Amino acid sequence: MVKKMSEEINKIAPLAIDMVIDIVTCDLEDNLTKVAELMISHQVDSILVINSNKPVGIITEGVIVKLISEGKNPCEFIAKDVMVSSIYSVFSNDRVFDIASQFERTTINRLCVVDDDGNLIGIISKKSFDEFQNCLLSFKKRRKKSKS
């Protein structure tokens, strides 16, 4: 059923630019103090790590909390030491069904949005994607009722 609905939505829209949220990034060599300051000042729970404008990793609040719980001083680490390097990306022209499939195949909550050269242009959260999908389904249902 989900696949069928996703296929219907896929006919309606490619990745909507409204789903791509502003992103906060850091460089591989940035220290975790800077990363934590970015999280606080931008009110986000994760920072993408980039190298030459390409996403190479992500640092979440959980990574920093884990270091502290292990008795380590986060100030002694840089981004490349603690980032999670298994990140997933979609292209800006991917269809909704392709994005839904990517979220379905993984347990991640965010996908990087890249251009054809792999340059980072945004990020999409599972939550905002699900909200977008629900809006499209509601729109389709209303449209179907109005034709009846």
C-alpha positions in Angstrom: 0.0 0.0 0.0 2.8 2.5 0.9 4.6 1.6 -2.3 1.4 2.2 -4.4 0.8 5.6 -2.7 4.4 6.6 -3.1 4.2 5.7 -6.8 1.2 8.0 -7.1 2.9 10.8 -5.3 6.0 10.2 -7.5 3.9 11.2 -10.5 3.0 14.5 -8.8 6.3 15.9 -7.7 10.1 15.6 -7.7 12.0 16.6 -4.5 10.4 19.9 -3.5 12.8 22.6 -2.6 10.6 23.5 0.4 11.6 20.2 2.0 15.3 21.1 1.9 16.1 22.9 5.1 19.0 25.3 5.8 22.0 23.3 6.8 24.7 24.0 9.3 28.1 22.6 8.4 31.6 22.4 9.8 35.0 21.4 8.3 36.9 18.2 9.0 39.4 20.1 11.2 36.9 22.1 13.3 37.1 21.3 17.0 34.1 20.1 18.9 33.8 23.3 20.8 33.0 25.1 17.6 30.6 22.3 16.6 28.8 22.5 19.9 28.6 26.3 19.6 27.1 25.9 16.1 24.5 23.5 17.3 23.5 25.9 20.1 23.5 29.1 18.0 21.5 27.5 15.2 19.3 25.3 17.5 20.1 22.1 15.7 20.9 18.6 16.9 23.4 17.7 14.2 26.1 19.3 12.0 27.1 18.0 8.6 30.9 17.7 8.1 32.0 18.8 4.6 35.2 18.7 2.6 35.3 20.8 -0.5 31.5 21.3 -0.3 30.9 17.6 -0.3 29.3 15.9 2.7 31.7 13.4 4.3 30.1 12.9 7.8 27.7 14.0 10.4 28.1 14.9 14.1 25.1 14.6 16.4 24.5 15.7 19.9 24.6 12.1 20.8 28.2 11.8 19.7 29.2 14.6 22.1 27.2 13.3 25.0 28.8 9.8 24.5 32.3 11.3 24.7 31.4 13.0 27.9 29.8 9.9 29.4 33.0 8.0 28.6 35.0 10.6 30.6 36.6 12.1 27.5 36.9 15.9 27.0 35.1 16.8 23.7 37.4 19.9 23.5 40.3 17.6 22.6 38.6 16.2 19.5 38.1 17.5 16.0 35.2 16.8 13.6 37.0 14.1 11.6 37.8 12.2 14.8 34.2 11.7 15.9 32.0 12.1 12.8 29.8 9.3 11.6 31.0 8.9 8.0 28.1 6.7 6.8 25.8 9.3 5.4 23.2 8.9 2.7 22.4 11.3 -0.1 19.8 12.0 -2.7 19.9 14.1 -5.7 17.9 17.4 -6.0 16.0 16.0 -8.9 15.1 12.6 -7.3 11.5 11.6 -7.2 9.5 11.3 -4.0 9.3 7.5 -4.4 13.1 7.3 -4.6 13.5 9.4 -1.4 10.8 7.3 0.4 12.7 4.2 -0.6 16.0 5.6 0.7 14.4 6.4 4.1 12.7 2.9 4.1 16.0 1.1 3.5 17.8 2.8 6.4 17.3 3.9 9.9 18.6 7.4 9.3 16.6 10.5 10.0 18.3 12.8 7.5 19.4 12.7 3.9 21.9 15.0 2.3 20.6 16.6 -0.9 23.4 17.0 -3.5 23.7 18.3 -7.0 24.9 16.2 -9.9 28.5 16.8 -8.9 27.9 15.6 -5.3 28.1 19.1 -3.9 25.9 19.7 -0.8 22.9 21.9 -1.4 20.6 20.9 1.5 19.3 18.3 3.8 15.9 16.7 4.3 14.7 15.2 7.5 12.5 12.2 7.7 10.0 14.2 9.7 9.6 17.0 7.1 9.6 14.4 4.3 6.7 12.5 6.0 4.8 15.7 6.5 5.3 16.6 2.8 4.1 13.1 1.8 1.0 13.5 4.0 0.2 16.9 2.4 0.5 15.4 -1.1 -1.8 12.5 -0.1 -4.4 14.9 1.4 -4.2 17.0 -1.8 -4.7 13.9 -4.0 -7.7 12.8 -1.9 -9.3 16.3 -2.0 -8.7 16.4 -5.8 -10.3 13.0 -6.2 -13.4 14.0 -4.1 -13.8 17.2 -6.1 -13.9 15.2 -9.4 -16.6 12.9 -8.1 
